[in-house]
Amino acid sequence: MKSDFKNEKFCLFFLKSIRGLKESILADYIKNGFSPKEILQTPPSALQSIIAEAKNNQKFLTKIRTDFLAYQDAISILDAEYPKLLKTIFDPPLFLFYQGNFALLQNQYLLTIVGSRTLTQYHQNTLASLLADFAQTPLVIVSGLALGIDALAHYKALENNLITIAVLGSGFADTVLYPRQNLLLAKKIIQAGGLILSEYPPETRPNLYQFPKRNRILAGLSKSTLVISGAQKSGTLITAQCAIDNGREVYALPGNINFYLSSGPNELIAQGANILLNSKEILKIYDLEKTSTSNFISLTKDEQNVCQYLKQENHTFTQLQNKLQIPAGQLNKTLSQLELKNLISLNQLNEWEINHL
């Protein structure tokens, strides 16, 4: 067993496994230049008794040796490959497990996108528009593989040939990956050159407490986090707060004050978060300019008028007809053409709304 203590990664795992010794405290010592081996050999006075007790517990030592087998392939906070931005947060994970291209975590263009599990047409359209605008840029989209906005962010990234990273709150083995509905999505992310990331060993089953904890990784990997939707007390807001606490840029999408899924972003904006008005603001943070190969979309006079009204607020068919004063058949044709051009869509309230942010 003494030979094990010559291995820095084992020493780190040993310390991590001591009940009552917080990982954030260990991370602080490591950030200040102490190696796990040094902490074990000459413990700081505050840790002396708890470390001595663990080292003298033979049952604990035997268990640690067995449990460490699952961690030998993990990247630790001691390794050069560990993401630099993540290391700077208050409570960085000491170990990271992964499938796919781990080198992505050294990429300077990581952008985290989070939101609610429930999807509205407004949020779907806005997110789709953003990701389309990010196409042909080196941005790497980071999200949590959860149902709703997270999964949509991954899907839209793939559709626009953007690499994407999924951070899990469980292990990534097929038998435990959560949510199960997104197992195929996880495989598509890997196949497209992306990455699946977790601080838990591959066979770790999902537990409720693991998901709020996962959110600090989502916020910590990127220099910017986009909050698309969420209630005031939600996992999305936990991620946003983690980003704020660690000095990262947070952009929130404003929404109707009567819709609870916009209450979280609106509250963030009220507290000083950046208001997300268009994709150009995000590209500017990363010193990127959009290179578009798309053709200019020609609009008829009626189409221009419809878009002008919808940029102000959503309208039903009847409201548009009253404002435009044109026959129903003519308006139907105009709306159909705009929908085919992917400029407008019908939401759940049977209102027409603009797609492009």
C-alpha positions in Angstrom: 0.0 0.0 0.0 2.9 2.4 0.7 3.9 2.2 -3.0 0.4 3.5 -3.9 1.2 6.7 -2.0 4.0 7.4 -4.5 1.3 7.9 -7.2 0.1 11.5 -7.1 -3.3 10.6 -8.7 -3.8 7.9 -6.1 -3.0 10.4 -3.3 -5.5 12.8 -4.8 -8.2 10.1 -4.9 -7.3 9.1 -1.3 -7.8 12.6 -0.1 -11.0 13.1 -2.1 -12.5 10.0 -0.5 -12.0 11.1 3.1 -15.4 11.8 4.5 -15.6 15.4 5.8 -12.7 16.7 3.7 -14.3 19.0 1.1 -13.1 18.8 -2.5 -13.1 22.6 -2.7 -10.5 22.7 0.2 -8.3 20.2 -1.6 -8.6 22.2 -4.8 -7.5 25.4 -3.0 -4.4 23.6 -1.6 -3.6 22.4 -5.1 -4.1 25.8 -6.7 -1.7 27.2 -4.1 1.1 24.8 -5.2 0.7 21.9 -2.7 0.8 18.4 -4.2 -1.5 15.6 -2.9 1.6 13.7 -1.8 2.8 16.7 0.2 -0.6 17.1 1.8 -0.5 13.5 2.9 3.1 13.5 4.1 2.9 16.8 5.9 -0.7 17.6 6.5 -1.7 21.2 7.2 -2.7 21.6 10.9 -6.4 21.9 10.0 -6.3 18.5 8.3 -3.9 16.5 10.4 -6.4 14.6 12.6 -8.8 13.7 9.7 -5.9 12.5 7.5 -4.2 10.5 10.2 -7.5 8.7 11.0 -8.0 7.8 7.4 -4.4 6.5 7.0 -4.8 4.3 10.0 -8.2 2.8 8.8 -7.3 -0.4 7.1 -10.9 -1.0 5.9 -10.9 2.4 4.3 -7.4 1.8 2.7 -8.6 -1.5 1.2 -11.8 0.1 -0.2 -9.8 3.1 -1.7 -7.5 0.7 -3.6 -10.4 -1.1 -5.2 -12.4 2.1 -5.9 -9.3 3.8 -7.5 -9.4 1.3 -10.4 -12.3 3.2 -11.9 -10.3 6.4 -11.8 -7.1 5.4 -13.4 -8.2 6.5 -16.9 -9.7 9.8 -15.7 -8.1 13.2 -16.2 -7.2 14.8 -12.9 -6.8 18.4 -11.9 -3.1 17.6 -11.6 -2.8 16.9 -15.4 -1.7 19.3 -18.1 -4.8 18.3 -20.1 -7.2 19.6 -17.5 -9.2 22.6 -18.8 -7.6 25.8 -17.6 -10.8 27.8 -17.2 -12.5 25.1 -15.2 -9.5 24.9 -12.8 -10.1 28.6 -11.8 -13.7 28.1 -10.5 -14.4 27.9 -6.7 -15.0 24.2 -6.6 -13.5 22.5 -9.7 -14.0 18.7 -10.1 -10.8 16.8 -9.1 -11.4 14.2 -11.8 -13.0 14.2 -15.2 -14.2 11.2 -17.2 -14.8 11.5 -20.9 -15.7 9.9 -24.2 -14.7 11.6 -27.4 -12.3 14.5 -28.2 -10.9 15.6 -24.8 -8.7 18.2 -26.6 -11.8 20.3 -27.1 -11.5 21.4 -23.5 -8.5 23.5 -24.5 -10.5 25.3 -27.1 -10.9 29.0 -26.5 -14.3 29.1 -28.2 -16.4 27.2 -25.8 -19.9 28.7 -25.3 -22.4 27.3 -22.7 -26.1 27.3 -23.5 -28.7 26.4 -20.9 -32.5 26.5 -20.5 -35.7 24.9 -19.3 -36.9 21.4 -20.0 -40.2 22.8 -21.3 -39.9 24.2 -24.8 -41.9 27.2 -26.1 -42.0 28.2 -29.8 -40.3 31.5 -28.9 -37.4 29.8 -27.2 -37.0 27.1 -29.9 -37.1 29.6 -32.7 -34.6 31.9 -31.0 -32.2 29.1 -30.2 -32.4 27.8 -33.8 -31.7 31.2 -35.1 -28.7 31.7 -32.9 -27.1 28.4 -33.8 -27.7 29.1 -37.5 -25.9 32.4 -37.0 -23.0 30.6 -35.3 -22.5 28.2 -38.2 -19.2 28.5 -40.0 -17.6 29.8 -36.8 -15.2 27.8 -34.5 -17.7 28.1 -31.6 -18.0 24.8 -29.6 -21.5 24.5 -27.9 -21.5 23.2 -24.3 -24.8 22.1 -22.7 -26.1 19.4 -20.3 -27.9 16.9 -22.5 -31.0 17.4 -20.5 -34.5 17.3 -22.1 -35.6 20.6 -23.6 -33.3 23.5 -24.4 -30.1 21.5 -23.6 -30.9 18.7 -26.1 -32.1 21.3 -28.7 -28.8 23.2 -28.3 -26.9 20.0 -29.1 -29.1 19.0 -32.0 -29.0 22.5 -33.6 -25.2 22.6 -33.1 -24.9 19.3 -35.0 -27.3 20.5 -37.7 -25.1 23.6 -38.3 -21.9 21.5 -38.3 -20.8 22.9 -34.9 -18.9 20.7 -32.5 -20.7 20.2 -29.2 -19.9 19.0 -25.6 -22.4 17.4 -23.3 -21.7 17.6 -19.5 -23.6 14.8 -17.7 -24.9 14.5 -14.1 -24.4 10.7 -14.3 -21.9 8.2 -15.8 -21.9 7.9 -19.6 -22.2 4.1 -19.8 -25.2 3.1 -22.0 -26.9 1.5 -19.0 -26.9 4.6 -16.8 -26.7 7.6 -19.0 -29.4 10.1 -18.1 -31.8 11.0 -19.6 -32.2 7.7 -21.4 -34.1 9.4 -24.3 -30.9 11.2 -25.2 -28.6 8.2 -25.5 -28.7 8.3 -29.3 -28.0 12.0 -29.2 -24.9 11.4 -27.0 -23.6 8.9 -29.6 -24.2 11.4 -32.4 -22.2 14.0 -30.5 -19.2 11.6 -30.3 -19.5 10.6 -33.9 -19.5 14.2 -35.0 -16.2 14.8 -33.2 -17.7 16.1 -29.9 -17.2 15.2 -26.3 -19.2 13.6 -23.4 -17.9 14.7 -20.0 -18.7 13.8 -16.4 -17.0 14.0 -13.0 -18.5 10.6 -12.2 -17.1 7.2 -13.3 -18.9 5.7 -16.4 -21.1 3.3 -14.4 -22.4 5.9 -11.9 -26.2 5.9 -11.8 -28.0 9.3 -11.7 -28.9 10.8 -8.4 -30.8 14.1 -7.8 -27.9 15.9 -6.0 -25.5 15.2 -8.9 -27.3 17.5 -11.4 -27.1 20.8 -9.5 -23.5 20.0 -8.8 -22.9 19.3 -12.5 -24.0 22.9 -13.3 -20.8 24.4 -12.0 -18.9 22.5 -14.7 -21.3 23.8 -17.4 -20.6 27.4 -16.2 -16.9 26.8 -15.5 -15.9 25.4 -18.9 -16.8 28.5 -20.9 -16.1 32.2 -20.6 -19.7 32.9 -21.6 -23.1 31.3 -20.7 -26.3 32.0 -22.6 -29.5 31.5 -20.5 -32.4 30.9 -22.9 -35.3 30.1 -20.5 -36.0 29.0 -17.0 -38.1 29.6 -13.9 -36.7 31.8 -11.1 -35.8 28.7 -9.0 -34.3 26.2 -11.4 -31.2 24.4 -12.4 -30.7 26.9 -15.2 -30.5 29.7 -12.7 -28.0 27.7 -10.7 -25.8 27.5 -13.7 -26.1 31.2 -14.4 -25.3 32.0 -10.8 -22.2 29.7 -10.9 -21.1 31.7 -14.0 -21.6 35.0 -12.3 -19.9 33.9 -9.1 -16.8 32.9 -11.2 -16.7 36.2 -13.1 -17.9 34.8 -16.5 -20.1 36.6 -19.0 -23.8 35.8 -18.7 -26.3 36.7 -21.4 -30.0 36.2 -20.8 -32.8 36.1 -23.4 -35.6 38.6 -22.4 -39.1 37.4 -22.6 -42.8 38.2 -21.9 -43.1 39.1 -18.2 -46.3 37.0 -18.0 -44.5 33.8 -19.0 -42.8 31.9 -16.1 -40.2 30.4 -18.3 -38.9 34.0 -19.0 -39.0 34.9 -15.3 -35.5 33.5 -14.7 -33.7 35.3 -17.6 -35.7 38.5 -16.9 -34.6 38.4 -13.3 -30.9 37.9 -14.3 -31.2 40.9 -16.6 -32.6 42.9 -13.7 -29.7 41.9 -11.5 -27.1 43.0 -14.1 -26.7 40.2 -16.6 -26.2 41.1 -20.2 -29.4 41.2 -22.3 -29.2 38.8 -25.3 -30.4 40.9 -28.3 -28.6 39.2 -31.2 -25.9 36.7 -32.1 -23.5 39.5 -33.0 -23.0 40.3 -29.3 -21.9 36.7 -28.6 -19.6 36.6 -31.6 -18.0 39.9 -30.5 -17.0 38.3 -27.1 -15.0 35.7 -29.0 -13.6 38.2 -31.5 -15.4 36.4 -34.3 -17.2 37.7 -37.3 -19.9 35.8 -39.0 -19.0 34.6 -42.5 -22.2 34.0 -44.3 -22.6 32.2 -47.6 -26.4 32.5 -47.6 -28.0 34.5 -50.3 -30.0 37.7 -49.7 -33.6 36.9 -49.1 -35.9 38.9 -51.3 -39.2 40.0 -49.8 -42.3 41.3 -51.5 -44.0 44.5 -50.1 -46.6 42.4 -48.3 -43.9 40.2 -46.8 -41.9 43.2 -45.6 -45.1 44.6 -44.0 -45.9 41.4 -42.2 -42.3 41.1 -40.9 -42.4 44.7 -39.7 -45.4 44.1 -37.6 -44.1 40.8 -36.2 -40.8 42.4 -35.2 -42.9 44.6 -32.9 -45.1 41.8 -31.4 -46.7 38.5 -32.3 -50.0 38.7 -34.2 -52.9 36.3 -35.0 -54.0 36.0 -38.6 -57.0 38.2 -37.9 -54.9 40.9 -36.3 -52.6 41.0 -39.3 -55.4 41.2 -41.7 -56.9 44.1 -39.8 -53.7 46.0 -39.9 -52.7 45.2 -43.5 -56.2 45.5 -44.9 -55.6 42.8 -47.6 -57.8 39.8 -48.6 -57.5 36.6 -46.6 -56.2 34.7 -49.6 -53.5 37.2 -50.2 -52.4 37.2 -46.6 -52.4 33.4 -46.5 -50.1 33.3 -49.5 -47.8 35.9 -47.9 -47.6 34.0 -44.6 -47.0 30.7 -46.4 -44.1 32.2 -48.4 -42.5 33.7 -45.2 -42.9 30.4 -43.5 -41.2 28.6 -46.4 -38.3 31.1 -46.1 -38.1 30.1 -42.4 -38.6 33.7 -41.4 -41.8 33.3 -39.4 -43.7 30.5 -37.6 -47.0 29.8 -35.8 -46.6 29.5 -32.0 -48.7 27.6 -29.5 -51.1 30.5 -29.0 -51.9 30.5 -32.8 -49.9 33.7 -33.2 -47.4 34.4 -36.0 -44.0 35.3 -34.7 -40.6 36.3 -36.3 -38.0 33.6 -36.3 -34.8 35.5 -36.7 -33.3 37.1 -33.6 
